[in-house]
Amino acid sequence: MAISTDGVRDNKTFLDEEAAELDGLVTSLDKTNAVSSKMVGILNSFDTRLAHLESSVLPIHKSTQNLTRLAGNMNQTVASLEAILGYFDLAAQEEAVVMSPLADQDLQTFLQSVGRIREALRAMTSVNLKAGDRVVQQLKRSLKAATGQLHEKLKQQLTQNSPSLDLKIVTSSDRKDIPSLPPNAVQTLVTLTKALAEIEADPNSAPTGYLKSYCEIRANSMIKSLTPLYQSSMVELRGVYDKGSSPFIPYTTSLLKLCRNEADLSDTLLDAKMLSLAFMGSIMPPIEQWVECGRTITRRVRKTYTSEVGILFDVIETLESSMNTFESVFGLARRQKENDALELLKSFKAAAMRTFIDFISELRNHNNPKYQAMPLDGTVHQLTSDTLNYVKRLMAYQPMVESVLALIGDGNWNNPEAGANRRSQAPSRSARSAVFQRYLADVLEALVQNIDSKSKFYKKGQSLTQLFLLNNYFYISKSVRTHPGLLDLINGSDAANAPANSLASAVYERPLKQNADLYQDNWKPCVEHLMDVTYVHEGGVQHALNSNQRQVVKDKFKNFNHDFDELWKTQKQYSIPDQDLRQMVLRDVNQIMIPMYEKFLNKYSSNNSSYEFTKNVQKYIRYDVSMVKDMVNQFFTNT
């Protein structure tokens, strides 16, 4: 029981202690809360005071900012006024610089002065001060004067470095042969063009016109360099044109070479924005001159196409092979829709087409004044020689001729209106060759008909008519047979197109043989006089002639002499210029008439007393055999 009482007493003591400690904590907490309340009160008092302070300081701060801004504006205004006032002084200073000759100054120093003038002008025009009008006008005058000096400097430098080129350089196949501008000249020109381009773009400056001067000087240089080729191309042809000899061919290739060189130079000297405009302005004058030259050639060839038709084909070939280069050149000049070379090519093709139509039309005109004169000796007519020479020239350009004829259309050369408007293309080379063959057939047929018509001029001389036809037919035959490829083309080596030898034989071979046979009829009287008989008496050969028989022999000699003399008098004035034809014509005379005369002469000459027919042999026998041979061999030599 005693133990229990002690335990209770200890617990009570412990509780009392804990209660006392708890009271102490409560007291401390109360004190802490009182201190916190005081601190909150103090802080709230600070917030209120700070709010009052901010309200008091903020207007002062804003006033300070406004004062600072005003001070800055005043400083800027003062600086601007000082700058503007400086421009007043600068106008007079820079005017003295730009008015002095540029040749006496450093270019860079001059350009710096120009830059200051432009800057001052921009500033003065932006402020729009009435008091500054005089200064603005003074600056504009200075800028105009400076621009003029720069412009003149550019023209001087450009002219100095744009000489006309030597013909050997112009016609050289290598563009590298064209001399380059010296580096210092390039640098000067680049500086000048850049400065003028900047002035040109300045809204406060007047147009400088430097680009026009650039184009004129460079174009003039090209024109002068090409002048020898232009002049030689404009000269009318004398004689026969040789293939590939037209000066217009090197004129064309040289023009293209100079255009390409001009493109490189423009790219070096000018701003990219000005490049196409300057390039076009530089090349168009020489190109226009070249086009006019080409058109003059087409007009001229239309009148003299029989001798100059080759020029058309050479130029067409040159233009077609150069068309890609022309398109590139016009592309650089931004003229894709205005390819002058293409238009000129069309003109040349149209002229070539027209020559085919005109040629065959003139052949069918038997009253063409150009061919009215007739050869009095029966030689080859000019129409024949011109026609065959024309055909031979066409053969030199066979692929080109076939293409142009295909554009006309098969047979449309017989209908000028249809032929002029036709633009169909033959589908294959063989088809084009067939068209060419038919054109040649029509040409030869028209020529033969014209020659037959002209042969009627010799109304009083049948033999001369025959010789005239022989000369012309043989000339046609020989020209066709000897010119490479012409006979095969006319006859048509392709059996599907034409049977071999039909055309040539029908057109001129058979008429040639017929007229050769007809000509031999001129010698029939002489041959008939030499026809002899064997005299028979009482069943044997009679060796002595009676009076009637002697008279017959006298008449034969007399008539032979007369007829032979007449042939000699007339036909020695005739002409067969071709040796082969002359030998052919006289072959029958030499092979028939002369042997008969020799036999007849031997029988009745004075050496044969059995057939003596006269005491005065010289009266009837005027020619020995050698004399007759010599005289016959002199026929048709026009001596």
C-alpha positions as CSV (number, residue, x, y, z in Angstrom):
1,M,0.0,0.0,0.0
2,A,2.9,2.3,0.8
3,I,4.4,1.7,-2.7
4,S,1.2,2.7,-4.4
5,T,1.0,5.9,-2.5
6,D,4.5,6.9,-3.5
7,G,3.7,6.2,-7.1
8,V,0.7,8.5,-7.1
9,R,2.6,11.2,-5.5
10,D,5.3,11.0,-8.2
11,N,2.7,11.2,-11.0
12,K,1.1,14.2,-9.5
13,T,4.5,16.0,-9.2
14,F,5.2,15.2,-12.9
15,L,1.8,16.6,-13.9
16,D,2.4,19.7,-11.9
17,E,5.7,20.3,-13.6
18,E,4.2,19.8,-17.1
19,A,1.4,22.1,-16.3
20,A,3.9,24.8,-15.1
21,E,5.9,24.3,-18.4
22,L,2.8,24.6,-20.4
23,D,1.8,27.8,-18.8
24,G,5.3,29.2,-19.5
25,L,4.9,28.3,-23.2
26,V,1.5,30.0,-23.4
27,T,3.0,33.1,-21.8
28,S,5.8,33.1,-24.4
29,L,3.3,32.6,-27.2
30,D,1.3,35.5,-26.1
31,K,4.4,37.7,-26.0
32,T,5.4,36.5,-29.5
33,N,2.0,37.3,-30.9
34,A,2.2,40.8,-29.4
35,V,5.6,41.4,-31.0
36,S,4.2,40.1,-34.4
37,S,1.3,42.4,-34.2
38,K,3.6,45.3,-33.6
39,M,5.8,44.3,-36.6
40,V,2.8,44.1,-38.9
41,G,1.8,47.5,-37.8
42,I,5.2,48.9,-38.5
43,L,5.4,47.3,-42.0
44,N,1.9,48.6,-42.9
45,S,3.1,52.0,-41.9
46,F,6.1,51.6,-44.2
47,D,3.9,50.6,-47.2
48,T,1.7,53.6,-46.7
49,R,4.7,55.9,-46.5
50,L,6.3,54.4,-49.6
51,A,3.1,54.8,-51.5
52,H,3.1,58.5,-50.5
53,L,6.8,58.8,-51.6
54,E,6.1,57.2,-55.0
55,S,3.2,59.6,-55.6
56,S,5.5,62.4,-54.7
57,V,8.6,61.3,-56.9
58,L,6.8,60.1,-60.1
59,P,5.9,63.5,-61.4
60,I,9.4,64.7,-60.8
61,H,10.7,61.6,-62.8
62,K,8.5,62.2,-65.7
63,S,9.5,65.8,-65.8
64,T,13.1,64.8,-65.8
65,Q,12.5,62.4,-68.8
66,N,10.8,65.1,-70.8
67,L,13.6,67.5,-70.1
68,T,16.1,64.9,-71.2
69,R,14.2,64.3,-74.4
70,L,13.9,68.0,-75.1
71,A,17.6,68.3,-74.6
72,G,18.2,65.5,-77.1
73,N,15.9,67.0,-79.7
74,M,17.6,70.3,-79.2
75,N,21.0,68.7,-79.7
76,Q,19.8,66.9,-82.9
77,T,18.2,70.1,-84.2
78,V,21.4,72.0,-83.6
79,A,23.4,69.2,-85.3
80,S,21.0,69.2,-88.3
81,L,21.2,72.9,-88.5
82,E,24.9,72.8,-88.4
83,A,24.9,70.1,-91.2
84,I,22.5,72.2,-93.3
85,L,24.6,75.3,-92.7
86,G,27.6,73.2,-93.8
87,Y,25.8,72.3,-97.1
88,F,25.5,75.9,-97.8
89,D,29.3,76.2,-97.6
90,L,29.8,72.8,-99.3
91,A,27.8,73.8,-102.4
92,A,30.3,76.5,-103.2
93,Q,33.4,74.4,-102.3
94,E,32.3,71.3,-104.5
95,E,31.2,73.5,-107.4
96,A,34.7,74.7,-107.7
97,V,35.9,71.1,-107.8
98,V,33.5,69.7,-110.4
99,M,33.7,72.8,-112.6
100,S,37.4,72.2,-113.0
101,P,38.5,70.0,-116.0
102,L,38.4,66.3,-115.0
103,A,41.5,65.7,-117.0
104,D,43.5,67.7,-114.4
105,Q,42.1,65.8,-111.4
106,D,42.2,62.4,-109.9
107,L,39.1,60.4,-110.8
108,Q,38.5,59.0,-107.4
109,T,38.8,62.5,-105.8
110,F,36.3,63.8,-108.4
111,L,33.9,61.0,-107.7
112,Q,34.1,61.7,-103.9
113,S,33.2,65.3,-104.6
114,V,30.2,64.0,-106.7
115,G,29.2,61.8,-103.8
116,R,29.2,64.7,-101.4
117,I,27.1,66.8,-103.8
118,R,24.6,64.0,-104.2
119,E,24.4,63.6,-100.4
120,A,23.9,67.4,-99.9
121,L,21.3,67.5,-102.5
122,R,19.3,64.7,-100.9
123,A,19.5,66.4,-97.5
124,M,18.5,69.8,-98.8
125,T,15.6,68.5,-100.9
126,S,14.3,66.5,-97.9
127,V,14.2,69.5,-95.5
128,N,12.4,71.7,-98.1
129,L,13.8,75.0,-96.7
130,K,12.8,78.1,-98.7
131,A,16.1,79.6,-97.8
132,G,17.9,76.6,-99.3
133,D,16.4,76.8,-102.8
134,R,19.4,78.7,-104.1
135,V,21.7,76.1,-102.6
136,V,19.6,73.2,-104.1
137,Q,19.8,74.9,-107.6
138,Q,23.6,75.4,-107.1
139,L,24.0,71.7,-106.2
140,K,22.0,70.5,-109.2
141,R,24.1,72.7,-111.5
142,S,27.2,71.2,-110.0
143,L,25.9,67.6,-110.3
144,K,24.9,68.2,-113.9
145,A,28.4,69.6,-114.7
146,A,30.0,66.7,-112.9
147,T,27.8,64.3,-114.8
148,G,28.7,66.0,-118.1
149,Q,32.4,65.6,-117.4
150,L,32.0,62.0,-116.4
151,H,30.0,61.4,-119.5
152,E,32.7,63.0,-121.7
153,K,35.4,61.0,-119.9
154,L,33.5,57.8,-120.6
155,K,33.1,58.7,-124.3
156,Q,36.7,59.6,-124.6
157,Q,37.9,56.4,-122.9
158,L,35.4,54.2,-124.8
159,T,36.3,55.8,-128.2
160,Q,40.0,55.4,-127.5
161,N,39.5,51.7,-126.7
162,S,37.0,51.0,-129.5
163,P,39.1,51.1,-132.7
164,S,38.0,49.5,-135.9
165,L,39.5,46.0,-136.2
166,D,41.8,44.8,-139.0
167,L,40.0,42.6,-141.6
168,K,42.2,39.7,-140.8
169,I,41.2,39.8,-137.1
170,V,37.5,40.3,-138.0
171,T,37.4,37.3,-140.4
172,S,39.6,35.1,-138.1
173,S,37.8,31.9,-136.9
174,D,39.1,32.3,-133.4
175,R,37.4,34.9,-131.2
176,K,40.5,35.1,-129.0
177,D,42.2,37.0,-131.9
178,I,40.2,40.1,-130.9
179,P,42.4,42.2,-128.7
180,S,41.3,42.7,-125.1
181,L,41.0,46.1,-123.5
182,P,44.0,47.0,-121.2
183,P,43.3,46.3,-117.5
184,N,43.6,50.0,-116.5
185,A,41.2,51.0,-119.2
186,V,38.7,48.4,-118.1
187,Q,39.0,49.6,-114.5
188,T,38.4,53.2,-115.5
189,L,35.4,52.3,-117.7
190,V,33.9,50.2,-115.0
191,T,34.3,53.0,-112.5
192,L,32.8,55.6,-114.9
193,T,29.8,53.4,-115.9
194,K,29.1,52.5,-112.2
195,A,29.2,56.2,-111.2
196,L,27.0,57.3,-114.1
197,A,24.5,54.4,-113.4
198,E,24.2,55.6,-109.8
199,I,23.7,59.2,-110.9
200,E,21.1,57.9,-113.5
201,A,19.2,56.2,-110.7
202,D,19.2,59.3,-108.5
203,P,15.8,61.0,-108.5
204,N,17.4,64.3,-108.0
205,S,19.6,64.1,-111.2
206,A,18.8,64.5,-114.8
207,P,19.2,61.6,-117.3
208,T,22.9,61.2,-118.1
209,G,22.5,59.6,-121.6
210,Y,25.7,57.5,-121.0
211,L,24.1,54.3,-122.1
212,K,23.1,55.8,-125.4
213,S,26.7,57.0,-125.9
214,Y,28.0,53.6,-125.0
215,C,25.8,51.9,-127.5
216,E,26.6,54.4,-130.3
217,I,30.4,54.1,-129.8
218,R,30.4,50.3,-129.6
219,A,28.0,50.0,-132.5
220,N,30.1,52.4,-134.6
221,S,33.2,50.3,-133.8
222,M,31.5,47.1,-135.0
223,I,30.1,48.8,-138.2
224,K,33.6,50.2,-139.1
225,S,35.2,46.8,-138.5
226,L,32.6,45.1,-140.7
227,T,32.6,47.8,-143.4
228,P,35.0,46.0,-145.9
229,L,32.8,42.9,-145.7
230,Y,29.7,45.0,-146.1
231,Q,31.0,46.9,-149.1
232,S,32.3,43.7,-150.9
233,S,28.9,42.0,-150.2
234,M,27.1,45.0,-151.9
235,V,29.3,44.9,-155.1
236,E,27.5,43.3,-158.0
237,L,29.0,40.1,-159.3
238,R,31.0,40.2,-162.5
239,G,31.2,36.9,-164.3
240,V,30.2,33.6,-162.8
241,Y,29.8,33.0,-159.1
242,D,32.1,30.4,-157.5
243,K,30.6,28.2,-154.8
244,G,31.4,29.5,-151.3
245,S,32.9,32.8,-152.6
246,S,30.2,35.2,-151.4
247,P,31.6,37.9,-149.1
248,F,28.3,37.7,-147.3
249,I,29.3,34.4,-145.7
250,P,32.4,35.8,-143.8
251,Y,30.3,38.9,-143.2
252,T,27.8,36.8,-141.3
253,T,30.2,34.7,-139.3
254,S,32.3,37.8,-138.5
255,L,29.2,39.6,-137.3
256,L,28.3,36.8,-135.0
257,K,31.9,36.7,-133.6
258,L,31.8,40.4,-132.9
259,C,28.4,40.1,-131.3
260,R,29.6,37.4,-128.9
261,N,32.7,39.6,-128.1
262,E,30.4,42.6,-127.5
263,A,28.3,40.4,-125.0
264,D,31.5,39.7,-123.0
265,L,32.5,43.3,-123.0
266,S,29.1,44.5,-121.8
267,D,29.1,42.0,-119.1
268,T,32.5,43.2,-117.9
269,L,31.8,47.0,-118.1
270,L,28.2,47.4,-117.2
271,D,25.8,46.7,-114.3
272,A,23.7,43.5,-114.8
273,K,20.5,45.6,-114.9
274,M,21.8,47.5,-117.9
275,L,23.4,44.6,-119.7
276,S,20.6,43.5,-122.1
277,L,19.6,47.0,-123.0
278,A,23.2,48.1,-123.7
279,F,24.0,44.9,-125.6
280,M,20.9,45.2,-127.8
281,G,21.7,48.9,-128.5
282,S,25.3,48.0,-129.4
283,I,24.6,45.1,-131.8
284,M,21.4,46.2,-133.5
285,P,22.8,48.9,-135.8
286,P,25.4,46.5,-137.3
287,I,22.8,43.8,-137.5
288,E,20.3,46.1,-139.2
289,Q,23.0,47.0,-141.7
290,W,23.7,43.3,-142.3
291,V,20.0,42.6,-142.8
292,E,19.7,45.4,-145.3
293,C,22.7,44.0,-147.2
294,G,21.1,40.6,-147.3
295,R,17.9,42.0,-148.6
296,T,19.8,43.9,-151.3
297,I,21.5,40.7,-152.3
298,T,18.1,38.9,-152.6
299,R,16.8,41.7,-154.8
300,R,19.9,41.7,-157.0
301,V,20.0,37.9,-157.4
302,R,16.3,38.0,-158.4
303,K,17.5,39.9,-161.5
304,T,20.7,37.9,-162.2
305,Y,19.8,34.5,-160.7
306,T,21.1,32.5,-163.6
307,S,24.7,33.4,-162.7
308,E,24.3,34.2,-159.0
309,V,21.8,31.6,-157.8
310,G,24.6,29.9,-155.8
311,I,24.8,32.9,-153.5
312,L,21.3,32.2,-152.3
313,F,22.1,28.6,-151.4
314,D,25.4,29.4,-149.8
315,V,23.8,32.1,-147.6
316,I,20.9,29.8,-146.7
317,E,23.3,27.1,-145.7
318,T,25.3,29.6,-143.6
319,L,22.3,31.0,-141.9
320,E,20.8,27.6,-141.1
321,S,24.1,26.5,-139.6
322,S,24.4,29.7,-137.6
323,M,20.8,30.0,-136.4
324,N,21.5,28.6,-132.9
325,T,24.2,31.2,-132.4
326,F,21.9,33.9,-133.7
327,E,19.2,32.8,-131.3
328,S,21.7,32.9,-128.4
329,V,22.7,36.4,-129.4
330,F,19.1,37.7,-129.6
331,G,18.4,35.9,-126.4
332,L,21.1,37.9,-124.6
333,A,19.5,41.0,-126.0
334,R,16.0,39.8,-124.9
335,R,14.7,39.8,-128.5
336,Q,13.5,36.2,-128.8
337,K,10.4,37.2,-130.7
338,E,12.4,39.4,-133.1
339,N,15.1,37.2,-134.6
340,D,16.2,39.3,-137.6
341,A,18.4,36.4,-138.9
342,L,15.4,34.1,-139.1
343,E,13.5,36.7,-141.0
344,L,16.4,37.1,-143.4
345,L,16.7,33.3,-143.8
346,K,13.0,33.3,-144.8
347,S,13.7,36.1,-147.3
348,F,16.5,34.1,-148.9
349,K,14.5,30.9,-149.1
350,A,11.6,32.9,-150.7
351,A,14.0,34.4,-153.2
352,A,15.4,30.9,-154.0
353,M,11.9,29.5,-154.5
354,R,11.0,32.4,-156.7
355,T,14.1,31.9,-158.9
356,F,12.9,28.3,-159.8
357,I,9.5,29.6,-160.8
358,D,10.8,32.6,-162.7
359,F,13.5,30.5,-164.5
360,I,11.1,28.0,-166.0
361,S,8.6,30.8,-166.8
362,E,11.3,32.7,-168.8
363,L,12.2,29.5,-170.6
364,R,8.6,29.1,-171.8
365,N,8.5,32.7,-172.9
366,H,9.7,32.5,-176.5
367,N,9.7,36.2,-176.9
368,N,11.9,37.0,-174.0
369,P,13.8,40.2,-175.1
370,K,16.9,39.0,-173.3
371,Y,17.3,36.1,-175.8
372,Q,15.9,37.6,-179.0
373,A,19.3,37.9,-180.7
374,M,20.1,34.9,-182.9
375,P,23.6,33.7,-183.9
376,L,24.1,34.2,-187.6
377,D,26.5,31.2,-187.8
378,G,24.1,28.8,-186.2
379,T,26.2,28.3,-183.1
380,V,24.9,27.5,-179.6
381,H,22.3,30.0,-178.5
382,Q,23.0,32.0,-175.3
383,L,19.7,30.7,-173.9
384,T,21.0,27.1,-174.2
385,S,24.4,27.9,-172.5
386,D,22.8,29.9,-169.8
387,T,20.2,27.2,-169.1
388,L,22.8,24.4,-168.8
389,N,25.1,26.5,-166.8
390,Y,22.2,27.2,-164.4
391,V,21.4,23.5,-164.2
392,K,25.1,22.7,-163.4
393,R,25.1,25.3,-160.7
394,L,22.0,23.7,-159.2
395,M,23.8,20.4,-159.1
396,A,26.5,21.9,-156.9
397,Y,23.8,22.5,-154.3
398,Q,21.7,19.4,-154.9
399,P,20.6,18.8,-151.3
400,M,19.7,22.5,-150.8
401,V,17.9,22.7,-154.2
402,E,15.9,19.6,-153.4
403,S,14.8,21.1,-150.0
404,V,13.7,24.4,-151.6
405,L,11.9,22.6,-154.5
406,A,10.1,20.5,-151.9
407,L,8.9,23.8,-150.3
408,I,7.5,24.8,-153.6
409,G,5.8,21.5,-154.1
410,D,6.0,19.0,-157.0
411,G,4.9,20.7,-160.2
412,N,3.9,24.0,-158.5
413,W,6.7,25.8,-160.4
414,N,4.3,25.6,-163.4
415,N,1.8,27.5,-161.4
416,P,3.5,30.7,-160.0
417,E,0.7,31.6,-157.6
418,A,0.5,28.1,-156.1
419,G,4.2,27.7,-156.0
420,A,4.7,31.0,-154.2
421,N,2.3,30.1,-151.5
422,R,3.2,26.4,-151.1
423,R,5.1,25.4,-147.9
424,S,4.9,21.6,-147.8
425,Q,8.0,19.5,-147.0
426,A,8.8,16.3,-149.0
427,P,8.9,13.4,-146.5
428,S,12.2,11.8,-147.7
429,R,15.4,12.4,-149.6
430,S,14.3,10.1,-152.4
431,A,11.1,12.0,-152.7
432,R,12.9,15.3,-152.9
433,S,15.3,13.9,-155.5
434,A,12.3,12.9,-157.6
435,V,10.9,16.4,-157.4
436,F,14.3,17.8,-158.6
437,Q,14.3,15.2,-161.4
438,R,10.9,16.4,-162.6
439,Y,11.9,20.0,-162.4
440,L,14.9,19.3,-164.6
441,A,12.7,17.4,-167.0
442,D,10.4,20.4,-167.3
443,V,13.4,22.7,-167.7
444,L,14.9,20.6,-170.6
445,E,11.6,20.2,-172.2
446,A,10.9,24.0,-172.1
447,L,14.5,24.7,-173.4
448,V,14.1,22.3,-176.4
449,Q,10.7,23.8,-177.3
450,N,12.2,27.3,-177.1
451,I,15.2,26.4,-179.3
452,D,12.9,24.7,-181.8
453,S,10.8,27.9,-181.9
454,K,13.9,30.0,-182.4
455,S,15.2,27.8,-185.2
456,K,12.4,29.1,-187.4
457,F,14.4,32.4,-187.6
458,Y,16.5,30.8,-190.3
459,K,13.7,30.8,-192.9
460,K,15.9,30.8,-196.0
461,G,18.6,28.4,-194.8
462,Q,17.4,24.9,-194.1
463,S,21.0,23.7,-193.5
464,L,21.6,26.5,-191.1
465,T,18.4,25.6,-189.2
466,Q,19.6,22.0,-188.9
467,L,23.1,23.1,-187.8
468,F,21.6,25.5,-185.2
469,L,19.5,22.6,-183.8
470,L,22.5,20.2,-183.9
471,N,24.7,22.7,-182.1
472,N,22.1,23.2,-179.3
473,Y,21.0,19.6,-179.0
474,F,24.6,18.4,-178.9
475,Y,25.5,21.0,-176.3
476,I,22.6,19.9,-174.1
477,S,23.6,16.2,-174.6
478,K,27.3,16.7,-173.9
479,S,26.6,18.9,-170.9
480,V,24.2,16.4,-169.4
481,R,26.5,13.4,-170.1
482,T,29.8,15.0,-168.9
483,H,28.6,16.8,-165.7
484,P,28.9,14.4,-162.7
485,G,25.6,13.0,-161.6
486,L,23.4,15.0,-163.9
487,L,22.5,12.2,-166.4
488,D,21.7,9.8,-163.6
489,L,19.5,12.4,-161.9
490,I,17.7,13.2,-165.2
491,N,17.1,9.6,-166.1
492,G,16.3,8.6,-162.6
493,S,18.6,5.9,-161.3
494,D,15.7,4.6,-159.2
495,A,13.6,2.4,-161.4
496,A,10.6,3.0,-159.3
497,N,10.8,6.7,-160.2
498,A,11.7,6.7,-163.9
499,P,12.9,4.1,-166.5
500,A,16.5,4.4,-167.4
501,N,17.4,6.7,-170.4
502,S,13.8,7.5,-171.2
503,L,13.9,11.2,-170.4
504,A,17.3,12.1,-172.0
505,S,16.5,10.1,-175.1
506,A,13.0,11.6,-175.6
507,V,14.1,15.2,-174.9
508,Y,17.2,15.7,-176.9
509,E,19.0,12.5,-178.0
510,R,16.5,11.5,-180.7
511,P,16.1,15.0,-182.1
512,L,19.9,15.2,-182.2
513,K,20.0,12.1,-184.4
514,Q,17.2,13.2,-186.6
515,N,18.7,16.6,-187.3
516,A,22.1,15.0,-188.0
517,D,20.4,12.8,-190.7
518,L,18.6,15.8,-192.1
519,Y,21.8,17.7,-192.5
520,Q,23.3,15.0,-194.6
521,D,20.6,15.7,-197.2
522,N,22.5,18.9,-198.0
523,W,25.2,16.7,-199.5
524,K,22.9,14.5,-201.6
525,P,23.2,16.7,-204.8
526,C,27.0,16.4,-204.7
527,V,26.8,12.7,-204.1
528,E,24.3,12.3,-206.9
529,H,26.7,14.1,-209.3
530,L,29.3,11.5,-208.5
531,M,27.1,8.6,-209.3
532,D,28.7,6.9,-212.3
533,V,27.8,4.2,-214.7
534,T,29.8,1.6,-216.6
535,Y,29.4,2.2,-220.3
536,V,28.7,-1.0,-222.3
537,H,29.0,-1.4,-226.1
538,E,28.2,-4.5,-228.1
539,G,28.3,-6.7,-225.0
540,G,31.6,-5.3,-223.7
541,V,32.9,-2.5,-221.5
542,Q,33.1,0.7,-223.5
543,H,36.4,2.5,-223.0
544,A,35.9,5.4,-225.3
545,L,33.2,7.9,-224.6
546,N,30.9,9.3,-227.3
547,S,30.0,12.9,-227.4
548,N,26.8,12.5,-225.4
549,Q,28.6,10.5,-222.7
550,R,31.4,13.1,-222.6
551,Q,28.8,15.8,-222.1
552,V,27.2,13.9,-219.3
553,V,30.6,13.7,-217.5
554,K,31.2,17.4,-218.2
555,D,27.8,18.2,-216.6
556,K,28.5,16.0,-213.6
557,F,31.8,17.8,-212.9
558,K,30.3,21.2,-213.7
559,N,27.3,20.5,-211.4
560,F,29.5,19.1,-208.6
561,N,31.7,22.1,-208.7
562,H,28.8,24.4,-208.6
563,D,27.0,22.7,-205.7
564,F,30.2,22.2,-203.8
565,D,31.1,25.8,-204.2
566,E,27.7,26.9,-202.9
567,L,28.1,24.6,-199.9
568,W,31.6,26.0,-199.3
569,K,30.5,29.6,-199.7
570,T,27.7,29.3,-197.2
571,Q,28.7,26.7,-194.7
572,K,32.3,27.9,-194.2
573,Q,30.6,30.8,-192.5
574,Y,28.6,28.5,-190.2
575,S,30.0,27.4,-186.9
576,I,30.1,24.1,-185.0
577,P,32.4,25.1,-182.1
578,D,32.4,21.6,-180.6
579,Q,35.1,19.5,-182.2
580,D,33.3,16.2,-181.5
581,L,30.1,17.4,-183.1
582,R,32.0,18.8,-186.2
583,Q,33.7,15.5,-186.7
584,M,30.4,13.6,-186.3
585,V,28.7,15.8,-188.9
586,L,31.5,15.6,-191.4
587,R,32.1,11.9,-190.8
588,D,29.6,10.8,-193.5
589,V,31.0,13.4,-195.9
590,N,34.5,12.1,-195.4
591,Q,33.4,8.5,-195.5
592,I,31.0,8.6,-198.5
593,M,31.3,11.7,-200.6
594,I,35.1,12.0,-200.7
595,P,35.8,8.4,-201.6
596,M,33.2,8.7,-204.4
597,Y,34.8,11.8,-205.6
598,E,38.2,10.2,-205.6
599,K,37.0,7.2,-207.6
600,F,35.1,9.5,-210.0
601,L,38.1,11.7,-210.4
602,N,40.5,8.9,-211.0
603,K,38.3,7.5,-213.6
604,Y,38.0,10.7,-215.7
605,S,41.3,12.4,-214.9
606,S,43.8,13.1,-217.7
607,N,45.9,10.1,-216.4
608,N,43.2,7.8,-217.7
609,S,43.0,8.2,-221.5
610,S,40.4,5.5,-221.8
611,Y,37.7,7.8,-220.4
612,E,38.9,11.1,-221.8
613,F,35.9,13.5,-221.8
614,T,37.6,16.8,-222.7
615,K,40.8,18.4,-223.9
616,N,40.4,21.2,-221.3
617,V,40.5,19.1,-218.1
618,Q,41.2,22.1,-215.9
619,K,37.9,23.7,-216.9
620,Y,36.0,20.9,-215.3
621,I,38.2,19.3,-212.7
622,R,38.9,22.2,-210.4
623,Y,39.7,20.3,-207.2
624,D,41.9,17.3,-206.5
625,V,41.0,15.0,-203.7
626,S,43.3,16.6,-201.2
627,M,41.8,20.0,-201.9
628,V,38.3,18.7,-201.3
629,K,39.4,17.1,-198.0
630,D,41.0,20.3,-196.9
631,M,38.0,22.4,-197.8
632,V,35.6,20.0,-196.1
633,N,37.6,20.0,-193.0
634,Q,37.4,23.8,-192.9
635,F,33.6,23.7,-192.9
636,F,31.9,25.2,-189.8
637,T,35.1,26.9,-188.6
638,N,33.6,30.4,-189.4
639,T,36.8,31.5,-191.1
